[in-house]
Amino acid sequence: MIYPILFRLVLSKIDPERAHHLGMFAIRAASALRLTKLLPKKKTKAVQIMGLHFDSPFGLAAGFDKNAIAIRALGELGFSHVEVGTVTALPQSGNDAPRLFRLKKDRALINRMGFNNDGAEVIAQRLKNLRESGQDLPVIGVNIGKSRVVEVADALQDYESSARLLSPYADYIAVNVSSPNTPGLRSLQDVTSLRPILKAVIAQSSGKPVLVKIAPDLADEAIIEVADLAKELKLAGVIGTNTTISRDKLLTSDSEVAAMGEGGLSGAPLEKRSFEVLKLLRQNLDSKQVVISVGGVETNAQLEQRLKAGADLVQGYTGFVYFGPLWARAINRS
């Protein structure tokens, strides 16, 4: 009950990106002081897939811990897995600020961060050090994307470089070809372009599971084509979905939304479409291939609904902003 009041009175008044950095600092500090260890443990349903053990089905989607700096702390808050990134082969600062916006009436965010991150080499070393520390960690996924300065035609080598550097320290690799914030990136979801990229990543994956993350804005036919490609290449699975460029049926006024500008929309408005994509993927993938469902999940009931519809794992992000640090524990209750 405290967090909603704090969010309404304090955090919602702070620039969203600054609030994010303050939140990350608080989470890491709480973990360093072992305060997160004082949280009562709750019974959750463990999941065994991709040769990995997940303490529960619910994890943190890519975009929150871009630079792999708070993995242990986030695991202690109740996320069974943390997907770090998106990481690019080359370090980059991302798009100009402001680039993150709250739509409070919709419990949503618009972001055009632009894959700001420290680069694959630095983050690989960070993950290596973390692995060697012997700490108790959640499952670590690493989400990789195209460097902005690299032309779409040269994307294969860029993804290949990231996979080679990062896969030794990842539990799984997620190939991001669906962010709307890197020019030309979404064109790589076309199976003709996607096939060689996925083949290259698989070859550099150190035997780790490889998944591809798709956009909710793809037509159903294109989603089925991606599922067929996943079967052809024997991918571990598909993550559905990334953020959307749609602005349909929002409670926030059109003028406010227009003032925020371009970017990917995440949060509650994505629930319906991401659930549709989940069902479509489950119908068209092999039974042993994994579906990770992302988009608009806020409650335990929604988590259960996704699992019953065929999701193997479920991820969230925007709900963490609106419901606070104990959200994962609440949504994960068995």
Secondary structure as UniProt FT lines:
FT   HELIX           2..9
FT   HELIX           11..13
FT   HELIX           16..32
FT   TURN            33..34
FT   HELIX           35..38
FT   STRAND          47..49
FT   TURN            50..51
FT   STRAND          52..54
FT   STRAND          58..60
FT   TURN            62..63
FT   TURN            66..67
FT   HELIX           71..76
FT   TURN            77..78
FT   STRAND          81..88
FT   STRAND          100..103
FT   HELIX           104..106
FT   STRAND          108..111
FT   HELIX           120..132
FT   TURN            133..134
FT   STRAND          139..145
FT   TURN            148..149
FT   HELIX           152..154
FT   HELIX           155..166
FT   HELIX           167..169
FT   STRAND          172..176
FT   TURN            180..181
FT   TURN            183..184
FT   HELIX           185..189
FT   HELIX           191..203
FT   TURN            206..207
FT   STRAND          210..214
FT   TURN            216..217
FT   HELIX           220..233
FT   STRAND          237..240
FT   TURN            248..249
FT   HELIX           254..260
FT   STRAND          264..267
FT   HELIX           268..270
FT   HELIX           271..284
FT   TURN            287..288
FT   STRAND          290..294
FT   HELIX           300..308
FT   TURN            309..310
FT   STRAND          313..316
FT   HELIX           318..323
FT   TURN            325..326
FT   HELIX           327..331
//
